[in-house]
Amino acid sequence: MIDLTIHRQALDRNIQKAREGGVVIPTFENMKHPETVPEPIRARLRGVGLWDVDPLNLFRITWKNEPMESGGLYRAVPNYIELPPALTGVPARIIALVGKWFPTGCHKVGASFGCLAPRLVTGQFDAGYHRAVWPSTGNYCRGGAFNSKLLGVRSVAILPAGMSRERFEWLSQIAGEVIATPGCESNVKEIFDKTHELRQEPDCMIFNQFEEMGNHLWHYQVTGSAIAEVFEAVKRPGDRLSGACFTSGSAGTIGCGDYLKEVYPGLKLAVGEALQCPTILENGFGDHRIEGIGDKHIPWIHNVKNTDMVIDIDDEDSLSERLDAKAAPALVNIAVVKLPRLSNFTDFSALSRVSGVSVAYADKPAQLAGADLIILPGTKSTLADLRWLRESGMEAQILKAHAAGTPVFGICGGYQMMGRTVSDPDNTEGGGSLRGMKLLPIDTVFRPSKTTTQTRGTLLEIDGVLSDLSGLAVEGYEIHMGETVRDASAKPLVRLLRREGEIEDGCQTENAFGTYLHGVFDAPEAALRTAQALAQKKGVTLTGEALDTHAYKEQQYDKLADSVRKSLDMERIYRIMEGKA
């Protein structure tokens, strides 16, 4: 399965480099049974943080790390959590391994080790010459870059531009080079295309997780053993291990299913894939927003003959009913543009709870017909969704509706799209610059730093349809990467009180409004006044009561907290969090 041919000269150079860097490479046995880790290494680990760039953390590539940020050693049983029937609604006990306590916070650091280590200890990979190339949709290349750093190896991380900014920021400190390919989680081909380019460079060695048997073998040996140990530790008389379920990313983790089927012959093995891209089920195409699932091909290392069933997972499962609902016409009809990477959908919940108001999500131009207000919501990728808005015909329809008198309101990323330009000089969202919708006299530039803050403020004097909102107190939060500048003559929308003082945020002109404030409609009077203003424009009367959305949320959180406390051993969870369990 794995070529173990020795390249003597390169191996000798690797050994010398490891000695100079104080690198000791663990075995799979150390990872399965960390009680076998030599005592001198265990003693030194007491002074090392979990995420520290220290070769000793190679010995923390195990499911058995103590749940501690620094100085922890090992537990007798792998980290896990049990989801009881009272919480899940199904009679079976469900056990899930917890990968948070790996270095990098993900078990992919183990899978990437399983790919690199055999090449390194055979000399097939020359640490003084080669670059380790890690193509991935995120966590695998993070693990590969981390291992490379610990082992003193140069690395190249390749991942889609649509992945989180946090991943890119972290990789910029760890990897030798970071390459962002077009697209999102599902755009695996684009990653392969870039990999093919690099394969032509003689010093590049590609560690493609979809075909590297080291990925499969690590999970077969280490993860399979961990699951079996957990089951044996928690089982009760009469219990049996009925099934194991994994998602379809690289199919590496599914390798532990092969191990489990050998140990528990009656076990059924299930694989989950995104409904939006059902490759195994229907050879499908499309994309989705589930990080950790890559699509559009079946990996070489997936033993499909050992897979008993495939389960489709809707990436909008918690939102699907709300997003797909075709609301009946009402006194006031509000259309929220259903961007492919829509986020913060709760911004509009308060509007939907006003009697006589319909809030529907639109992803086709015809669905905007008859809207009294069009809202452009927040997004996980402004540039990508702006391109979609343009290519789908939605932009043209929004501009047509606005020209006919329909107000347009943008929040966060939607606000950015409504300006003249959106630029990304620091490659925060994949780089480049796009023309905006030109509804507002603003320009946005993305920066690596992210604004995240709770804030409150007051809506300023508002012109046009929403003038009744003038002077209303608002409260919410900001979470965005961009810096937006208004023309000097342009009117702001809201005055916000931040930690550093008061600022004027947003912009308004000719029934176009925009702000970075999430929750602008959550204020008790905001949703009602908005609905009444839109109704008045149509010549109808809308009455009702304002819903205090903040109070409602707190009530729901209290209900959830009560349910969790009744269903889970909270004292034990607190002990685990504190590293005392």
DAKASUL-V887309 format. One record per residue. N is the residue number from 1. RES is the residue in one letter. D_FIRST is the distance of its C-alpha to the first C-alpha in Angstrom with 2 decimals. Layout:
# DAKASUL-V887309
N RES D_FIRST
N RES D_FIRST
This chain:
# DAKASUL-V887309
1 M 0.00
2 I 3.81
3 D 6.66
4 L 9.28
5 T 12.03
6 I 15.31
7 H 17.90
8 R 20.86
9 Q 23.59
10 A 21.85
11 L 20.56
12 D 24.19
13 R 25.42
14 N 23.07
15 I 24.35
16 Q 27.89
17 K 27.54
18 A 26.20
19 R 29.15
20 E 31.57
21 G 30.36
22 G 30.28
23 V 26.61
24 V 24.88
25 I 21.25
26 P 20.64
27 T 17.89
28 F 16.30
29 E 18.90
30 N 21.61
31 M 20.62
32 K 20.60
33 H 23.69
34 P 25.61
35 E 28.32
36 T 26.24
37 V 26.80
38 P 29.28
39 E 32.88
40 P 33.78
41 I 31.13
42 R 32.33
43 A 35.87
44 R 35.16
45 L 33.40
46 R 36.83
47 G 38.02
48 V 35.12
49 G 35.04
50 L 32.05
51 W 31.75
52 D 32.88
53 V 31.07
54 D 30.62
55 P 27.60
56 L 28.56
57 N 27.40
58 L 23.78
59 F 24.81
60 R 25.91
61 I 22.48
62 T 23.00
63 W 24.56
64 K 27.28
65 N 29.25
66 E 32.97
67 P 34.35
68 M 36.13
69 E 36.27
70 S 36.75
71 G 36.70
72 G 34.82
73 L 32.58
74 Y 30.82
75 R 31.71
76 A 31.15
77 V 29.84
78 P 27.65
79 N 29.79
80 Y 30.62
81 I 33.50
82 E 34.95
83 L 36.57
84 P 39.36
85 P 40.89
86 A 44.00
87 L 42.06
88 T 39.63
89 G 42.01
90 V 39.58
91 P 40.00
92 A 36.45
93 R 35.51
94 I 32.92
95 I 30.88
96 A 29.10
97 L 27.11
98 V 28.77
99 G 26.73
100 K 29.86
101 W 29.70
102 F 26.55
103 P 27.37
104 T 27.83
105 G 28.68
106 C 25.35
107 H 22.04
108 K 20.25
109 V 20.85
110 G 18.22
111 A 15.61
112 S 16.42
113 F 16.31
114 G 12.72
115 C 12.04
116 L 14.64
117 A 14.60
118 P 11.52
119 R 13.04
120 L 16.41
121 V 16.10
122 T 14.63
123 G 17.35
124 Q 15.30
125 F 17.34
126 D 20.98
127 A 22.88
128 G 26.11
129 Y 25.25
130 H 22.54
131 R 23.06
132 A 20.39
133 V 20.85
134 W 20.37
135 P 21.15
136 S 22.05
137 T 24.93
138 G 25.80
139 N 24.29
140 Y 20.80
141 C 22.50
142 R 24.96
143 G 22.37
144 G 20.66
145 A 24.14
146 F 25.15
147 N 22.26
148 S 22.92
149 K 26.57
150 L 26.04
151 L 23.87
152 G 26.38
153 V 24.22
154 R 25.77
155 S 24.53
156 V 25.24
157 A 25.31
158 I 25.57
159 L 26.94
160 P 29.59
161 A 33.20
162 G 34.06
163 M 32.24
164 S 34.46
165 R 36.55
166 E 35.56
167 R 31.94
168 F 33.19
169 E 35.72
170 W 33.27
171 L 30.72
172 S 33.59
173 Q 34.02
174 I 30.38
175 A 28.51
176 G 29.57
177 E 29.93
178 V 30.00
179 I 29.91
180 A 31.29
181 T 30.42
182 P 32.79
183 G 32.71
184 C 31.49
185 E 28.62
186 S 28.05
187 N 28.15
188 V 24.45
189 K 25.17
190 E 27.44
191 I 24.75
192 F 22.50
193 D 25.59
194 K 26.16
195 T 22.55
196 H 22.95
197 E 26.10
198 L 24.60
199 R 21.74
200 Q 24.60
201 E 25.55
202 P 23.93
203 D 23.84
204 C 21.90
205 M 18.18
206 I 17.14
207 F 15.15
208 N 15.21
209 Q 14.50
210 F 14.29
211 E 11.12
212 E 9.54
213 M 6.69
214 G 8.76
215 N 11.51
216 H 10.22
217 L 9.19
218 W 12.62
219 H 14.48
220 Y 12.99
221 Q 14.06
222 V 17.10
223 T 18.59
224 G 18.10
225 S 19.80
226 A 22.47
227 I 23.43
228 A 23.76
229 E 25.91
230 V 28.10
231 F 28.70
232 E 29.66
233 A 31.96
234 V 33.79
235 K 33.95
236 R 37.41
237 P 38.64
238 G 37.60
239 D 34.89
240 R 31.54
241 L 28.45
242 S 29.02
243 G 26.54
244 A 24.33
245 C 24.58
246 F 22.62
247 T 23.25
248 S 21.20
249 G 20.66
250 S 17.10
251 A 15.98
252 G 14.30
253 T 16.96
254 I 16.62
255 G 13.37
256 C 15.92
257 G 17.52
258 D 14.82
259 Y 15.66
260 L 19.33
261 K 19.43
262 E 18.34
263 V 21.05
264 Y 23.60
265 P 23.29
266 G 26.17
267 L 24.81
268 K 24.78
269 L 22.32
270 A 23.99
271 V 23.01
272 G 25.77
273 E 26.39
274 A 29.51
275 L 32.31
276 Q 33.25
277 C 29.99
278 P 28.77
279 T 25.71
280 I 24.24
281 L 27.75
282 E 29.55
283 N 27.49
284 G 29.94
285 F 30.90
286 G 32.80
287 D 32.27
288 H 32.73
289 R 33.35
290 I 30.78
291 E 28.91
292 G 25.28
293 I 24.70
294 G 23.50
295 D 24.19
296 K 24.74
297 H 21.23
298 I 18.51
299 P 15.29
300 W 12.16
301 I 10.48
302 H 13.54
303 N 13.27
304 V 16.86
305 K 17.41
306 N 17.44
307 T 19.95
308 D 23.49
309 M 25.62
310 V 26.01
311 I 28.77
312 D 30.52
313 I 31.79
314 D 34.84
315 D 34.66
316 E 38.43
317 D 38.56
318 S 41.13
319 L 43.15
320 S 42.76
321 E 46.06
322 R 47.91
323 L 46.34
324 D 46.64
325 A 50.05
326 K 52.76
327 A 55.70
328 A 59.11
329 P 61.70
330 A 63.67
331 L 66.54
332 V 64.12
333 N 60.82
334 I 58.22
335 A 55.12
336 V 52.08
337 V 49.78
338 K 46.35
339 L 44.29
340 P 40.53
341 R 39.88
342 L 42.99
343 S 43.34
344 N 46.12
345 F 47.37
346 T 49.61
347 D 51.96
348 F 53.66
349 S 53.80
350 A 57.40
351 L 58.55
352 S 57.14
353 R 59.17
354 V 62.50
355 S 64.47
356 G 64.98
357 V 61.95
358 S 58.91
359 V 55.70
360 A 53.22
361 Y 50.00
362 A 50.07
363 D 47.34
364 K 49.44
365 P 52.68
366 A 54.75
367 Q 53.96
368 L 55.97
369 A 59.16
370 G 61.82
371 A 60.19
372 D 62.79
373 L 60.30
374 I 56.92
375 I 54.58
376 L 51.70
377 P 49.44
378 G 47.05
379 T 43.59
380 K 40.28
381 S 40.47
382 T 43.94
383 L 43.08
384 A 40.51
385 D 42.91
386 L 45.85
387 R 44.10
388 W 43.49
389 L 47.13
390 R 48.26
391 E 45.98
392 S 46.65
393 G 50.41
394 M 50.90
395 E 52.34
396 A 54.99
397 Q 56.01
398 I 56.29
399 L 58.45
400 K 60.58
401 A 61.11
402 H 61.99
403 A 64.48
404 A 66.09
405 G 66.58
406 T 63.50
407 P 62.53
408 V 58.95
409 F 57.53
410 G 54.37
411 I 52.59
412 C 50.26
413 G 47.87
414 G 50.33
415 Y 53.07
416 Q 51.14
417 M 50.69
418 M 54.44
419 G 55.29
420 R 55.70
421 T 52.50
422 V 49.17
423 S 47.56
424 D 44.33
425 P 44.77
426 D 42.31
427 N 39.40
428 T 39.68
429 E 38.92
430 G 37.24
431 G 40.38
432 G 43.21
433 S 46.53
434 L 47.91
435 R 51.41
436 G 52.33
437 M 54.54
438 K 57.65
439 L 59.21
440 L 59.70
441 P 60.80
442 I 57.81
443 D 54.92
444 T 51.63
445 V 49.38
446 F 46.06
447 R 45.50
448 P 42.55
449 S 44.59
450 K 44.91
451 T 48.21
452 T 47.91
453 T 51.19
454 Q 53.41
455 T 56.69
456 R 59.95
457 G 62.72
458 T 65.37
459 L 65.37
460 L 67.81
461 E 70.45
462 I 68.69
463 D 70.09
464 G 69.74
465 V 68.63
466 L 67.23
467 S 70.28
468 D 70.87
469 L 67.84
470 S 69.67
471 G 69.94
472 L 67.50
473 A 65.55
474 V 61.75
475 E 58.85
476 G 55.08
477 Y 52.25
478 E 50.72
479 I 47.04
480 H 46.40
481 M 45.22
482 G 48.06
483 E 51.49
484 T 54.11
485 V 57.47
486 R 60.50
487 D 63.28
488 A 66.22
489 S 68.37
490 A 65.81
491 K 66.39
492 P 63.91
493 L 63.18
494 V 62.91
495 R 63.83
496 L 61.09
497 L 61.47
498 R 58.48
499 R 58.21
500 E 59.39
501 G 62.35
502 E 63.44
503 I 61.87
504 E 62.55
505 D 59.51
506 G 58.91
507 C 61.09
508 Q 63.37
509 T 65.29
510 E 66.66
511 N 64.97
512 A 61.61
513 F 60.37
514 G 57.36
515 T 56.26
516 Y 53.29
517 L 54.55
518 H 52.43
519 G 54.76
520 V 57.78
521 F 58.68
522 D 58.11
523 A 61.52
524 P 63.85
525 E 66.08
526 A 63.69
527 A 62.19
528 L 65.62
529 R 67.42
530 T 64.78
531 A 65.12
532 Q 68.91
533 A 69.08
534 L 67.00
535 A 69.16
536 Q 72.33
537 K 71.19
538 K 71.00
539 G 74.38
540 V 73.27
541 T 73.57
542 L 70.72
543 T 71.47
544 G 69.30
545 E 68.21
546 A 65.79
547 L 62.69
548 D 61.80
549 T 58.07
550 H 57.47
551 A 59.23
552 Y 57.39
553 K 53.99
554 E 55.04
555 Q 56.12
556 Q 52.77
557 Y 50.87
558 D 53.17
559 K 52.43
560 L 48.67
561 A 49.09
562 D 51.22
563 S 48.68
564 V 45.82
565 R 48.03
566 K 48.87
567 S 45.29
568 L 43.42
569 D 44.06
570 M 45.08
571 E 46.07
572 R 42.57
573 I 41.09
574 Y 43.57
575 R 42.59
576 I 38.88
577 M 39.87
578 E 41.95
579 G 39.26
580 K 41.47
581 A 39.56
